[in-house]
């Protein structure tokens, strides 16, 4: 029998993961979001309860997937007082899919252990389309026991599933993935922005980039959007700023100077400050291209 699923955080990623699991034959028993309207809208589509409390999600489900925004949000759903996923959590499994700091994953694993539950981090190096199609790139960390229990569910969500090691390790790898991705995105915006300032044909320039050392995965995913100012959100500038900060904190703890990451982090922080944080990360081009900026 497939275990019953609860999902906390049903924004763009969480909602599409819920739809995917429902289509794969899982009972998605309960969904919850701090924006109650998101849960209320999704619940009838997948036959779930729109749970009004976190504790109710835990009560309804065997496995609870959390897809929340940051460290504070993660701590808030696993708090040790008031409404919490930890209430009645004995025997449950928490799969934590948000990009948060490794320290928070370690905190959650310990809190789950004390409550008689298990915790597994499952970091996603993918976006909305992949969540809907079940083709996520997933990196997990935690105990082998927790991974074995989660594996059937995660295989139905992913095209690639890699178990990294102990709690916190997948979060470290994800932070580095996003650090490099953000650097590449900012570099691409600068290259195309300078090309525009020079009056070059940007279609030609992107083609040359793709055939030379300037090629990158970001060029494929973001190149045309950067050029055409199409910044529909798949991974927001605000999330890029947050994730760059996680990577910088790791570098500082190791005494490592990472000037490119530092410069990129400042650019994404500026993007947020200038009101572009809810655009896709490709919106960093708004800070570079001549004639762009606030519409």
C-alpha positions in Angstrom: 0.0 0.0 0.0 1.3 3.5 -0.9 1.7 5.8 2.1 -0.7 8.7 2.5 0.9 12.1 1.6 0.6 15.5 3.2 2.1 18.6 1.6 2.9 21.8 3.3 3.6 24.7 1.0 1.5 24.5 -2.2 2.9 27.3 -4.2 4.1 26.7 -7.8 6.4 23.8 -6.9 4.4 22.2 -4.1 1.1 22.2 -5.9 2.6 20.6 -9.0 4.3 17.9 -6.9 0.9 17.2 -5.3 -0.7 16.9 -8.8 2.0 14.6 -9.9 1.7 12.3 -6.9 -2.1 12.2 -7.2 -1.8 11.1 -10.8 0.7 8.4 -9.8 -1.9 6.9 -7.5 -1.0 8.3 -4.2 -3.6 9.5 -1.7 -2.6 13.2 -1.1 -4.6 13.3 2.1 -4.0 16.9 3.2 -2.5 20.1 1.9 -1.6 23.3 3.8 -0.2 26.7 3.1 0.2 29.9 5.1 -1.8 31.4 2.2 -4.9 29.3 2.9 -6.4 30.2 -0.4 -3.8 28.2 -2.2 -4.6 25.0 -0.3 -8.4 25.6 -0.6 -8.0 26.0 -4.4 -5.8 22.9 -4.9 -7.5 20.5 -2.5 -10.7 19.5 -4.5 -8.6 19.1 -7.6 -6.6 16.2 -6.0 -9.2 14.9 -3.5 -7.3 16.3 -0.5 -8.3 18.1 2.7 -7.3 21.7 2.9 -5.9 21.4 6.4 -6.3 24.5 8.6 -3.5 23.5 10.9 -0.1 21.9 10.5 -0.9 19.3 13.2 -3.9 18.2 11.0 -1.5 17.5 8.1 0.5 15.2 10.3 -2.6 13.5 11.6 -3.9 12.8 8.1 -0.6 11.7 6.4 2.1 9.1 6.8 4.7 11.1 4.9 4.7 14.9 4.9 6.5 16.8 2.2 7.4 20.4 3.0 8.1 23.0 0.3 8.6 26.3 2.1 10.6 29.4 1.2 13.4 29.9 3.7 15.0 29.1 7.1 12.4 31.0 9.1 9.5 29.4 7.3 11.1 25.9 7.8 11.5 26.6 11.5 8.0 27.8 11.8 6.4 24.6 10.6 8.6 22.5 13.0 8.3 24.7 16.0 8.3 23.1 19.5 5.3 25.1 20.7 1.9 25.9 19.3 0.7 24.5 16.0 3.4 22.3 14.5 4.0 19.3 12.2 5.8 17.7 15.2 2.4 17.2 17.1 1.5 13.5 16.8 4.5 12.9 14.6 5.6 9.5 16.0 6.2 7.1 13.1 5.9 9.8 10.4 8.4 10.7 7.7 9.2 14.3 6.8 10.6 15.0 3.3 11.9 18.5 3.3 12.3 20.0 -0.2 13.0 23.6 0.3 16.4 25.3 -0.3 17.4 26.2 3.3 20.7 26.3 5.1 22.3 23.0 6.0 22.0 23.9 9.7 18.2 24.0 9.5 18.1 20.6 8.0 20.2 19.3 10.9 17.8 21.0 13.4 14.8 19.5 11.7 16.3 16.0 11.7 17.0 16.3 15.5 13.5 17.6 16.2 11.9 14.8 14.2 14.0 12.2 16.0 12.9 13.6 19.4 9.3 13.3 18.2 9.8 9.7 17.2 9.7 10.6 13.5 12.2 10.6 10.6 13.4 13.4 8.4 15.0 13.5 5.0 16.2 16.5 3.0 15.4 16.3 -0.7 16.8 19.3 -2.5 15.5 20.1 -5.9 17.7 21.3 -8.7 14.7 21.8 -11.1 11.7 24.0 -11.6 8.0 24.1 -12.1 7.7 22.1 -15.3 9.8 19.3 -13.9 7.7 19.2 -10.7 4.6 18.8 -12.8 6.0 16.1 -15.1 7.8 14.1 -12.4 11.2 14.8 -13.8 12.9 16.6 -10.9 16.6 16.3 -10.2 16.6 15.4 -6.5 19.5 15.2 -4.1 18.8 13.7 -0.7 20.5 13.5 2.6 19.7 11.8 5.9 19.8 8.3 7.3 19.7 5.3 5.0 16.5 4.2 6.7 14.7 7.5 5.9 16.0 7.4 2.3 14.8 3.8 1.8 11.3 4.7 3.0 11.1 7.9 0.9 12.7 6.4 -2.2 9.5 5.0 -3.9 7.8 8.4 -3.6 10.8 10.4 -4.7 11.3 8.1 -7.8 7.8 9.0 -8.8 8.7 12.7 -8.7 12.1 12.6 -10.3 14.2 11.6 -13.3 17.4 11.6 -11.3 17.6 10.7 -7.6 21.0 10.9 -5.8 21.5 10.2 -2.1 24.4 12.4 -1.0 25.0 11.4 2.6 24.2 12.6 6.1 21.8 15.4 6.9 23.0 18.8 5.6 25.1 17.5 2.8 22.5 17.7 0.1 21.8 21.2 1.2 25.5 22.1 0.8 25.5 20.7 -2.7 22.3 22.5 -3.7 23.8 25.8 -2.4 26.8 25.3 -4.6 24.6 24.4 -7.6 22.6 27.6 -7.2 25.7 29.7 -6.5 27.2 28.7 -9.8 23.9 29.0 -11.6 23.4 32.5 -10.3 26.9 33.5 -11.3 26.3 32.1 -14.8 22.9 33.9 -15.1 24.4 37.2 -14.0 27.4 36.7 -16.4 25.0 35.9 -19.3 23.0 39.1 -18.6 26.1 41.2 -18.7 27.4 39.6 -21.9 24.1 40.1 -23.7 23.6 43.5 -22.2 27.0 44.7 -23.4 26.2 43.1 -26.8 23.0 45.2 -26.9 24.9 48.3 -26.0 27.4 47.6 -28.8 24.5 47.2 -31.3 25.2 43.6 -32.0 22.6 41.1 -33.3 21.7 39.2 -30.1 20.4 36.2 -31.9 23.8 35.9 -33.5 25.5 36.5 -30.2 23.6 33.8 -28.4 24.4 31.4 -31.3 28.1 32.2 -31.0 28.0 31.8 -27.2 26.4 28.3 -27.7 29.2 27.2 -29.9 32.1 28.5 -27.8 33.4 28.6 -24.3 30.5 30.9 -23.4 28.1 28.0 -23.6 26.2 27.0 -20.4 23.0 25.4 -19.3 21.8 28.9 -18.3 22.2 30.0 -21.9 19.8 27.3 -22.9 17.2 28.0 -20.2 17.5 31.8 -19.9 19.3 33.2 -23.0 16.2 34.0 -25.1 14.2 35.2 -22.1 17.1 37.5 -21.1 17.3 38.9 -24.6 13.5 39.3 -25.0 12.7 40.6 -21.5 10.5 37.6 -20.8 10.8 37.1 -17.1 7.9 34.9 -16.2 8.9 33.4 -12.9 10.3 29.8 -12.7 12.9 30.7 -10.1 12.6 34.2 -8.7 15.3 36.8 -8.2 14.3 36.8 -4.5 15.1 33.1 -4.2 18.3 33.6 -6.1 19.3 36.3 -3.6 18.4 34.0 -0.7 20.3 31.0 -2.1 23.4 33.1 -2.9 23.4 34.2 0.7 23.4 30.5 1.9 26.4 29.7 -0.3 28.3 32.8 1.0 27.6 31.9 4.6 29.2 28.4 3.9 32.2 30.0 2.3 32.7 32.4 5.2 32.6 29.6 7.7 35.4 28.0 5.8 37.4 31.2 5.5 37.1 31.0 1.7 37.1 34.2 -0.4 34.6 33.8 -3.3 34.5 37.2 -5.1 32.3 36.2 -8.0 29.7 34.8 -5.7 29.9 37.9 -3.5 29.4 40.2 -6.5 26.5 38.1 -7.8 24.9 38.1 -4.4 25.0 41.9 -4.3 23.4 42.1 -7.8 20.5 39.9 -6.8 20.1 41.8 -3.5 20.0 45.0 -5.7 17.4 43.3 -8.0 15.2 42.7 -5.0 15.7 46.2 -3.6 14.7 47.8 -7.0 11.5 45.9 -7.1 12.3 43.0 -9.4 12.5 40.2 -6.9 9.4 38.4 -8.1 10.6 38.3 -11.6 12.5 35.2 -12.8 16.2 35.2 -12.0 16.7 36.2 -15.7 15.3 39.6 -14.6 18.7 40.5 -13.4 19.2 41.7 -17.0 16.9 44.6 -16.0 19.9 46.0 -14.1 22.3 45.7 -17.1 20.7 46.3 -20.5 20.6 49.8 -21.8 17.2 51.4 -21.6 15.8 48.9 -19.2 14.9 49.2 -15.5 11.5 49.9 -14.0 8.8 49.9 -16.5 
